[in-house]
Amino acid sequence: MAAKGFLKAIIIKFIADKGKATGYEFMKYCKAKGLDVSPGTIYPHLRDLQSKGYLTVEEEGRRKFYRLTDEGKRIVETIRKSKEELEEIFKRLGFSVDQEKIPEYVKESLKGLFFSIKTVNWQTGKGLEELIKASEKLTEALRRCKDERHSS
């Protein structure tokens, strides 16, 4: 299961790519990508993203379509910049993200950490708990990677 904050980033990116989307479409997308998410996970995230001003909802018949607000589009830009920063860090360390065998779980943990750093409100401290969790997840991923490399 994807980390809470990371799943929200995936939702935002998915809606950005599609222009508008339903929760059901996102659930099908996750299933196709191997993420096990339920309606009980997705819809609270969609409501939370809407309450924070990142999404709007349009009803078409019985279906609810979610669209990004300007603030949601800003978050997509933040994610894009985080990805570029991650690639730059790998490059500086002598890794090529496309060529080296960096485990996917390490890449995902790093992305989650960068996203958490970008979304922390440093004045109020809101989001620090998610940043700490992302940092701990990255530490676990790096330990796992180290252990796997030593055992092979």
N, C-alpha and C positions, 0 to 999 in steps of 0.2 A: 504494500500500500504506500502510496506517495505521502510524503509529509504534508501536514495541513496547509502550510503556506505555499508549498510547492504545487499542490493541487490547485490552489487558487490561481497561481501563475499560469498553469496549464489551461485552466478555464478561460482566463483573459486572452491568452495567445490564440486559443481555438476560436473564440468569438471574433477576435481581430482578423484572423485569416478568412473566416466565413462571411463577415459583415454582420450577420445576425444568426442566431442558433437557438434551438430549444435544449432543455436539459436532457431530453431523450437522445437527441443527436450527439450531445457530448458523451453520454453514457455509452453509446454505440462506438464512438471514436475510442474511448478508453478501453473498451473490451477488445477492439481490434489491435490496440497497442499492448495488450497484456496487462493492463491495470485493472485490478478487481475493485470496482467502486459500485456502490448501490445508490438508489434514489435517496435513501436516508443520509447519504454522505454528500451527494451532489447538490440537492436542492437547498439545504441549509447554507452551503457555500455560495450559491447563487444569490440567495436572499441577503447574506452578509455583504457580498460585493455590491449588491444594489443599495443596501442601507449606507454603505460607505461612499456612495456616489460614483462608483466605477462602471455600473451597468444601469440601463433603463430597461423596462419591460413593455412590450407591445402585445396586446392580445389580438389574435386573429382566430376568430371562432373559439374553439376550446384550447387552442395552442397558445403558449406564451413564448414569445421570441425575445431573446436578450440581445442588446446592442451595447457597444462601448460608449461611454460618455467621453468628453474631452479629457477628464481625469483618468479614465480607463486607458485612453490612447497614450497618455503620458506614461502610464505604468508599462505599456508595451515597449515604449522607447527605452525605459529603464532596463527592462529585461534584455533588449537587444544590446545595449551598452554593456551590461554585465557579461553577456556572452562574449563580446569582443574583448573585454578585460580578461576573462578566463583564458581565451585563446592567446592573448598576449603574455600572460603569466606562463603558460605552457611553453610558448616559444622562447621566452627568456630562460626557462629552465632547461632548454635543449630538447624539448619534446615537440613533436608535430602531432596535433590532435588527430589528423587524418591518417598518419602513418604509424604512430606508436601504439602499443597495446595497452593503453591506459584503460583500466576496467571501467565499464559504464557506470557502476555504482560510485566510483570516485568522482567521475565527471558530474553526475547528478548531485552528489553531496556538495561539490564546489559551487555548482549553479545555485543550489538552495541557499548556501551561505551568502553568496553575492546578492541574491535577491533580498535576503533578510537584512543585510547591511544597508541596502538602498532604501528599504521601506521603514526602517526604524525612525521614529520621531525622537531625535536626540534631545530636544527640549523637554518633552514630557516623559520620555522613557518608554512610550508605547511601542511595543514590538520587540523590546529587549529580550523578553522570554523566548520568543521565536528565534531570535538571533543566537541565543545560548544553545537552544536545541539543535539548530543547524550546525553550530560549531561542534557540538558533541557528536552529531551524526557524521561529520567529516572526519573527526578524530577516529571514530570507530571504523569508518571505511578505510582510512589510511593504515590502521593497525591490521585490518583484515588483509589488505593488499600486501603488507610487509610479511605477514604470516604465510600467505600463499606463495610468495616469492622465495621465502626461506625453506618451505617444505618441498619445493620442486627442484 
